[in-house]
């Protein structure tokens, strides 16, 4: 079950990269980020306020760690992503996110002294090879894309680093807090902490073309981000990571560029090529290796 949850979460985020790329052509990234978490917070409070009330004492005792996770997961990760998507492609941004399994392994080793198994290392190597092959479009001498890094790529890299921090520090969460209650509180904190930043931003950069924000396509896209990329994805991801550990679970990040590519084929009519198939094979092998339990080190999982 945790593997299915992690896969679904990654697929929802793959869709977020495609939808987000479309939305930033219509709206300011700050509007998307704040609107996303306000909608999510209201929705989840309506659905799970009883669970929040039941776990309120635990939540108050863990407010420091929840705020830390909200900063990385609810504020920095999506905001830097949407800013970056103004200047770079959704595929590029999702590929940068695929570097996070290696970053999480290093962070877990340095900060929490996790063990790293051969399966884990091999899994990251295979998946990374698949991502690199995808970047180069099957031509190992095609390095032109690497010389075209712009400010959007830098913002996307910052988004990937934020996500690595969120995944590594997720272990600080009190596991006795119900998953729905945790995601609800995180969404509320994310929207509240982002609000003063948004107000200052809008003071200097007033919102223009307000008609775009009432367009049906924009509202549907924002609802997708709120329901699938904010509520369900975070809930599924947190549950999956809690069961198998960040080191093993983070490898599922590689599904994001893969699913993003598939969504591009389905909805944007992108043609499939041989390098897509080969990249998929490498990524799947990497996920299998890292998900496979080692009899000695168990992929750095915390007991």
C-alpha positions in Angstrom: 0.0 0.0 0.0 2.7 2.6 0.8 4.2 2.1 -2.7 0.8 2.7 -4.3 0.3 5.9 -2.2 3.8 7.2 -3.2 3.1 6.4 -6.9 -0.2 8.3 -6.9 1.3 11.3 -5.0 4.1 11.5 -7.6 1.6 11.2 -10.5 -0.5 14.0 -9.0 2.6 16.2 -8.8 3.5 15.3 -12.3 0.2 16.8 -13.3 0.9 19.8 -11.1 3.9 20.6 -13.3 1.9 20.5 -16.4 -1.1 22.4 -15.0 1.2 24.9 -13.2 3.0 25.6 -16.5 -0.3 26.5 -18.1 -1.6 28.6 -15.1 1.5 30.8 -14.9 0.8 32.0 -18.4 -2.5 33.4 -17.1 -1.8 34.4 -13.5 0.9 35.6 -11.1 2.7 32.8 -9.3 2.0 34.4 -5.9 -1.8 34.3 -6.7 -1.5 30.7 -7.6 0.4 29.8 -4.5 -1.7 31.7 -2.0 -5.0 30.7 -3.8 -3.9 27.0 -3.8 -3.4 26.8 0.0 -6.4 29.0 0.9 -8.7 26.7 -1.1 -7.0 23.6 0.4 -7.1 24.9 3.9 -10.9 25.8 3.7 -11.7 22.4 2.1 -9.7 20.4 4.7 -11.0 22.3 7.7 -14.6 21.5 6.5 -13.7 17.8 6.1 -11.3 17.2 9.0 -12.0 19.7 11.7 -13.0 16.9 14.1 -9.6 15.2 13.7 -7.8 18.4 14.2 -9.7 19.0 17.4 -9.0 15.5 18.6 -5.2 15.9 18.0 -5.0 19.5 19.1 -2.8 18.9 22.1 -0.3 16.9 20.0 -0.4 19.5 17.3 0.4 22.3 19.8 3.3 20.3 21.2 4.6 19.8 17.6 4.0 23.3 16.3 7.7 23.9 15.7 8.3 20.9 13.5 4.9 21.5 11.7 5.9 25.1 10.9 9.3 24.0 9.7 7.7 21.5 7.3 5.1 24.0 6.2 7.9 26.5 5.3 9.6 24.0 3.0 6.6 22.0 1.8 3.8 24.5 1.6 5.6 27.8 0.9 9.1 27.5 -0.6 8.5 24.3 -2.7 5.4 25.5 -4.7 6.2 29.2 -4.8 9.7 28.8 -6.2 8.3 26.2 -8.7 5.6 28.5 -10.1 8.1 31.4 -10.4 10.4 29.0 -12.2 7.7 27.8 -14.6 7.4 31.3 -16.0 10.8 30.8 -17.6 11.5 27.1 -18.0 9.5 24.1 -19.2 7.5 21.8 -16.9 9.6 18.9 -18.0 12.8 20.7 -17.0 11.4 21.6 -13.6 10.2 18.1 -12.9 13.6 16.7 -14.0 15.4 18.9 -11.5 13.1 17.5 -8.8 14.4 14.1 -9.7 17.7 15.0 -8.1 16.1 15.0 -4.7 16.5 11.3 -3.8 20.3 11.7 -3.8 20.0 14.9 -1.7 17.8 13.2 0.8 20.2 10.3 1.1 23.0 12.6 1.9 20.9 14.7 4.3 19.7 11.6 6.1 23.2 10.3 6.4 24.7 13.6 7.7 21.9 14.7 9.9 20.4 11.5 11.1 23.2 9.0 10.6 21.0 6.7 8.4 22.5 3.6 6.9 22.6 3.5 3.1 22.3 0.1 1.4 23.6 -1.1 -1.9 20.0 -1.4 -3.2 19.4 2.2 -2.3 22.6 3.4 -4.1 21.9 1.3 -7.2 18.3 2.4 -7.2 19.3 6.1 -7.2 21.9 5.5 -9.9 19.5 3.7 -12.2 16.8 6.2 -11.8 19.2 9.1 -12.3 20.5 7.5 -15.4 17.0 7.3 -16.7 16.4 11.0 -15.9 19.7 12.0 -17.6 18.8 9.9 -20.7 15.5 11.7 -20.7 17.2 15.1 -20.5 19.5 14.2 -23.4 16.6 12.8 -25.4 18.4 9.6 -26.0 21.5 11.3 -27.5 24.4 11.1 -25.1 26.2 13.9 -27.0 23.2 16.2 -26.9 24.4 18.7 -24.3 22.8 21.8 -25.7 20.1 21.7 -23.1 22.7 22.0 -20.3 24.0 25.3 -21.7 20.6 26.9 -21.7 20.1 27.2 -18.0 18.2 30.4 -17.1 16.6 32.0 -14.1 13.7 29.6 -14.3 16.0 26.7 -14.0 17.6 28.2 -10.9 14.2 28.7 -9.3 13.2 25.1 -10.2 16.4 23.9 -8.6 15.5 25.9 -5.4 12.1 24.2 -5.5 13.8 20.8 -5.7 16.1 21.6 -2.7 13.0 22.7 -0.7 11.3 19.4 -1.4 14.4 17.5 -0.4 14.4 19.3 2.9 10.7 18.6 3.4 11.2 14.9 2.7 14.2 14.6 5.0 12.6 16.5 7.9 9.3 14.7 7.6 10.5 12.3 10.2 10.3 15.0 12.8 6.5 14.9 12.5 4.7 13.3 15.5 3.5 10.0 13.9 0.6 9.8 16.4 -1.0 12.8 14.7 -3.6 11.7 12.2 -2.5 12.2 8.6 -5.6 14.2 7.6 -5.2 16.5 10.7 -1.5 17.0 9.9 -2.2 17.9 6.2 -5.0 20.2 7.3 -2.9 22.1 9.8 0.0 22.3 7.3 -2.3 23.8 4.7 -3.7 26.4 7.2 -0.2 27.4 8.4 1.1 27.5 4.8 -1.7 29.9 3.7 -1.3 32.1 6.9 2.5 32.4 6.7 2.4 33.1 3.0 -0.3 35.8 3.4 1.9 38.7 4.7 4.5 37.9 2.0 1.7 38.0 -0.6 0.4 41.3 0.7 3.8 43.0 0.5 4.3 41.5 -2.9 1.0 42.7 -4.2 1.7 46.2 -2.8 4.7 46.5 -5.1 3.3 44.4 -7.9 -0.4 44.9 -8.2 -2.5 42.2 -9.7 -3.4 42.8 -13.3 -5.8 41.2 -15.8 -8.3 40.2 -13.1 -10.6 38.7 -15.8 -8.1 35.8 -16.1 -8.8 34.8 -12.5 -12.5 34.2 -13.2 -11.8 32.1 -16.3 -13.2 28.6 -16.1 -9.9 27.0 -17.2 -7.9 28.9 -14.6 -10.4 27.9 -11.8 -10.4 24.3 -12.9 -6.6 24.3 -12.9 -6.5 25.8 -9.5 -9.0 23.2 -8.2 -6.8 20.4 -9.5 -3.8 21.9 -7.7 -5.7 22.3 -4.5 -7.4 18.8 -4.5 -4.8 16.6 -6.1 -1.5 18.3 -5.8 -2.1 19.8 -2.3 -4.5 17.6 -0.4 -4.3 14.1 -1.7 -0.7 14.1 -2.8 0.7 15.4 0.5 -1.6 13.0 2.4 -0.5 10.0 0.4 3.2 11.0 0.3 3.4 11.6 4.1 1.7 8.2 4.8 4.0 6.4 2.4 7.2 8.0 3.8 6.0 7.2 7.3 5.8 3.5 6.5 8.9 2.9 4.5 11.2 5.8 5.4 12.4 8.9 3.5 15.5 7.2 2.0 13.5 4.5 0.3 10.4 6.5 -0.4 12.2 9.5 -2.0 13.1 7.4 -5.0 9.5 7.7 -6.1 10.2 11.4 -7.0 11.5 10.0 -10.3 7.9 9.2 -11.2 7.2 12.9 -11.4 9.0 13.7 -14.7 7.8 10.3 -16.0 4.2 11.0 -15.2 4.6 14.6 -16.4 5.8 13.3 -19.7 2.9 10.9 -20.0 0.4 13.7 -19.2 2.1 15.8 -21.9 1.5 13.0 -24.4 -2.1 12.5 -23.4 -3.2 16.1 -23.0 -0.7 18.2 -25.0 -0.3 15.6 -27.8 3.4 15.3 -27.4 4.8 12.5 -29.6 6.4 9.5 -27.8 9.9 8.5 -28.8 12.2 5.6 -28.1 14.1 7.5 -25.4 10.9 7.9 -23.4 10.6 4.1 -23.3 14.2 3.6 -22.3 14.1 6.3 -19.7 11.0 4.7 -18.2 12.7 1.3 -18.0 15.7 2.8 -16.1 13.4 4.7 -13.7 11.3 1.6 -13.0 14.4 -0.5 -12.3 15.7 2.1 -10.0 12.4 2.3 -8.1 12.3 -1.5 -7.7 15.9 -1.7 -6.4 15.4 1.0 -3.8 12.0 -0.3 -2.7 13.4 -3.8 -2.3 14.3 -4.4 1.4 17.9 -5.3 2.2 18.4 -8.0 4.8 21.4 -6.0 6.2 20.7 -2.3 6.0 17.1 -2.0 4.9 17.8 1.1 2.7 18.4 3.5 5.6 15.0 3.2 7.0 14.5 4.4 10.5 12.9 1.8 12.8 
